[in-house]
Amino acid sequence: MIANIVEWLTSSATWSGDTGLWARIVEHLWYSLLAVAIAAVIAIPLGLWVGHTGRAKWLVSLANSLRAVPTLGLLFAVALWLGPKISGDLAFLIPSVVVLVILVIPPILSGVYAGVEAVDPATRDAARGMGMRGMEVVRQVEIPNAMPLILSGLRSAFLQVIATATVAAYIGLGGLGRYLVDGIKTGDYVSTAGGALVVSLLALLVDGILALVQRLVVSPGLTGGRSGRSRRGRRNAEVANSSAPAGMSADGGGVVSDAT
Amino acid sequence: MIRFEGVTKQYPDGTVAVDDLSLTAPTGKITVLVGPSGCGKTTSLRMINRMIEPTSGLISLDGQNTGRMNEAQLRRGIGYVIQHAGLFPHRTVLDNVGTVPRLLGWDKKETLERSRELLSRVGLAPELADRYPSQLSGGQQQRVGVARALAADPPVMLMDEPFSAVDPVVRDQLQDIFLDLQSELGKTIVFVTHDIDEAIKLGDQVAVLRVGGKLAQISDPAYLLAHPVDDFVADFVGRDRGYRSLQFQPAPRLPLASERTVLLGEPTTGVSGDWVLVVDDSQRPLGWVEPSRVSGAVTTDHLHRGGTVARASGSLRGALDAALSSPSRRGVVVDDDGELVGTVRAHEVLSLIEAADRPDEDKADAFAEEGA
């Protein structure tokens, strides 16, 4: 079996053509990106707003409860409801993307909200006290500080959407789900297993790329900036840096630490 | 000049945080608001830059009603330092300092130059500029906080318990740096603390607030220590106020006795008496030794280091403390270069204290407004 899968994966026939693996990967990524992009456009501003104002926190709970909706059931419901109203390929694409968007709004929204919510109140207070206006606080302080959680929300969104975009094949769309659906239907378990393997690898690959992006985008000040120096080391540095002239003290007529 | 006129802050639940507060923070001076928790000192401070809006009353800045100013513009013109510094964790030290200049649209180069200059002003090494706040000690962070507040050279600074989260040694250093900076810059500063010692050390005038946001007393620190208006203030300024008030009394010409000294590294032979003062080559006092216990040359191991050193130009508190802490009972007095000028005894300082006037009543309420 494993040998067969390897053979399937390494055969050039598998990869080429309009319905080949390359084409399916591109389709798969296209559905995934489209869904995450739409979800991000909705969820990121919403999460920033909820986190910044502290209002309508129920939106986040509501979104999280959407996670419980079974994707496949929702897909058929949306396809049956929307399908007849739309013509052509879009009749399949739109329901699939709608379902995927609903699937990935929760992780993105919670990530953004949790990130903004977690910004130290003293930091936010300082930002306002320095004279930053609302949007300046969001852009210059809240987003950069929330970035680690925003990106981890996006990463989990991508992982989920790539794994789940296979369902689009159930309603006649392409993507890597084709290998799963068609393989099971025709008893071609080699391509089923091969398709599943490629989906997993794709998810890991995208996650890896995002991990790299995370490193570049997140300020080093937020990622374990504490160097290996001990408390004591820091304290000594503090004392060494001080240039406090003892005589400047208003306390006592210059209690110089030199003793007599 | 910052002026509070009948300012009250009441929260929707009925709590009155600040009650009919009237006071003036004069230009170029440090006004300290001090009081127990719940006295509304932080609320009062935050109403100046409109982080909190007063319920009634008027706050004006150089005659202009702050309530009518644009909030963000008002705040950009006021330096703001808070407890724990509140630095931006995602920005380097240098970028933190440049925050307000950037908001004001200064160009990059100007902002960088100014930020570097300020870091050195607050005594931070240049190599710290590219660190992040999490890599600094609490004291260093607070220095950055002060530098950040000063960056756009605002005429007014608001400081909300800026030094209370660091250990006493570092706090003392920060206070000294702060006073040093203020003597150069002459900002109009409102400073909040719960620590009466800090208030007395830093304040040109001190406003004591009581729980419920009422002003109990406002005056210069010497007068406050000498004449608390009621039991609350007396209690709050603490036990040692008689002794501490001496720090505001410059020592008049001290009756100095000359002191026999011995150089470090030389023997004490031929010196009699209980204690003899050891000095270095430039006549700076190092410590006392008991000649009978020293055989041969005096080394640093022989030195008794218990005594403090007073400056001739310092206060009576310094002189008295030097006398009281000296093992020989003779307080060591030095000039401004640290060179020995003589010694003084406690009873001599005490007679000076008795001869001196108490801080007089008339000059007291010069700063105070009605209700003080």
Contacts between the chains, C-beta under 8 A, distances in Angstrom:
chain1	res1	chain2	res2	distance
A	120	B	86	7.5
A	120	B	89	7.3
A	122	B	82	6.3
A	122	B	83	7.5
A	122	B	84	5.5
A	122	B	85	7.9
A	122	B	86	4.0
A	123	B	86	5.6
A	123	B	87	7.4
A	123	B	88	6.0
A	123	B	89	6.7
A	125	B	51	7.3
A	125	B	82	6.5
A	125	B	86	6.0
A	126	B	80	7.0
A	126	B	82	6.0
A	126	B	85	7.9
A	126	B	86	3.4
A	126	B	87	7.3
A	126	B	88	7.3
A	127	B	88	7.3
A	128	B	51	6.6
A	128	B	75	7.4
A	129	B	49	6.3
A	129	B	51	5.9
A	129	B	75	6.0
A	129	B	80	3.9
A	129	B	82	7.0
A	129	B	86	7.9
A	129	B	158	8.0
A	130	B	75	6.5
A	130	B	76	7.1
A	130	B	80	6.2
A	130	B	99	5.4
A	130	B	100	5.3
A	130	B	103	6.8
A	130	B	148	7.6
A	131	B	71	7.9
A	131	B	72	4.6
A	131	B	73	7.0
A	131	B	74	7.5
A	131	B	75	3.5
A	131	B	76	3.5
A	131	B	77	7.9
A	131	B	100	6.7
A	131	B	103	5.8
A	132	B	72	7.2
A	132	B	103	6.5
A	133	B	72	5.0
A	136	B	103	7.0
A	140	B	88	8.0
A	141	B	88	6.2
A	141	B	90	7.9
A	144	B	90	4.3
A	144	B	91	8.0
A	145	B	88	7.8
A	145	B	89	6.5
A	145	B	90	5.5
A	147	B	90	7.7
A	219	B	89	7.6
A	219	B	90	3.7
A	219	B	91	7.3
A	219	B	132	7.3
A	220	B	132	6.3
A	221	B	89	5.0
A	221	B	90	5.0
A	221	B	91	6.7
A	221	B	92	7.1
A	221	B	132	3.1
A	221	B	133	6.5
A	221	B	134	6.1
A	222	B	89	5.9
A	222	B	90	5.5
A	225	B	89	7.8
A	225	B	132	4.4
A	225	B	133	7.9
A	225	B	134	3.9
A	225	B	135	5.2
A	226	B	134	5.5
A	226	B	135	6.5
A	227	B	135	5.8
A	234	B	136	7.4
A	234	B	137	4.3
A	234	B	140	7.9
A	235	B	137	6.1
A	237	B	137	6.8
A	237	B	140	7.6
A	238	B	137	4.4
A	238	B	139	4.7
A	238	B	140	5.7
A	238	B	170	6.1
A	239	B	169	7.6
A	239	B	170	7.9
A	241	B	123	6.0
A	241	B	124	6.0
A	241	B	125	5.4
A	241	B	128	7.6
A	241	B	140	6.8
A	242	B	123	5.7
A	242	B	139	7.8
A	242	B	170	7.9
A	242	B	173	4.6
A	242	B	177	7.6
A	243	B	123	4.2
A	243	B	177	7.5
A	244	B	123	7.2
A	244	B	172	7.6
A	244	B	173	4.1
A	244	B	176	4.3
A	244	B	177	5.6
A	244	B	180	7.8
A	245	B	176	6.9
A	245	B	180	6.8
A	246	B	176	7.7
A	247	B	311	7.1
A	247	B	336	7.3
A	248	B	176	4.7
A	248	B	179	5.9
A	248	B	180	4.9
A	249	B	172	7.4
A	249	B	175	7.8
A	249	B	176	5.4
A	249	B	179	7.8
A	249	B	201	7.8
A	250	B	179	6.3
A	250	B	201	5.1
A	250	B	202	7.5
A	250	B	247	7.1
A	251	B	172	7.9
A	251	B	201	5.6
A	251	B	247	6.4
A	252	B	247	5.9
A	252	B	308	7.4
A	252	B	310	7.7
A	252	B	314	6.9
A	252	B	315	6.6
A	252	B	317	5.0
A	252	B	318	4.3
A	252	B	321	5.8
A	253	B	247	7.7
A	253	B	251	6.4
A	253	B	310	4.8
A	253	B	311	4.7
A	253	B	313	7.3
A	253	B	314	1.7
A	253	B	315	4.4
A	253	B	316	7.7
A	253	B	317	6.6
A	253	B	318	2.4
A	253	B	319	6.3
A	254	B	309	7.3
A	254	B	310	7.0
A	254	B	311	4.0
A	254	B	314	4.9
A	254	B	318	6.1
A	255	B	308	4.8
A	255	B	309	7.2
A	255	B	310	7.8
A	255	B	318	6.4
A	255	B	321	6.8
A	256	B	308	7.3
A	256	B	309	4.6
A	256	B	334	7.6
A	256	B	338	7.0
A	258	B	284	7.4
A	258	B	285	7.1
A	258	B	286	6.9
A	258	B	309	6.3
A	258	B	338	7.9
A	259	B	287	5.4
A	259	B	303	7.3
A	259	B	304	7.5
A	259	B	305	3.0
A	259	B	306	6.2
A	259	B	307	5.7
A	259	B	308	7.3
A	259	B	309	7.8
A	260	B	277	6.6
A	260	B	285	4.8
A	260	B	286	7.3
A	260	B	287	5.5
A	260	B	288	5.8
A	260	B	304	8.0
A	260	B	305	7.4
A	260	B	307	4.0
A	260	B	308	7.5
A	260	B	309	5.7
A	260	B	322	7.7
A	260	B	326	6.3
A	260	B	332	4.3
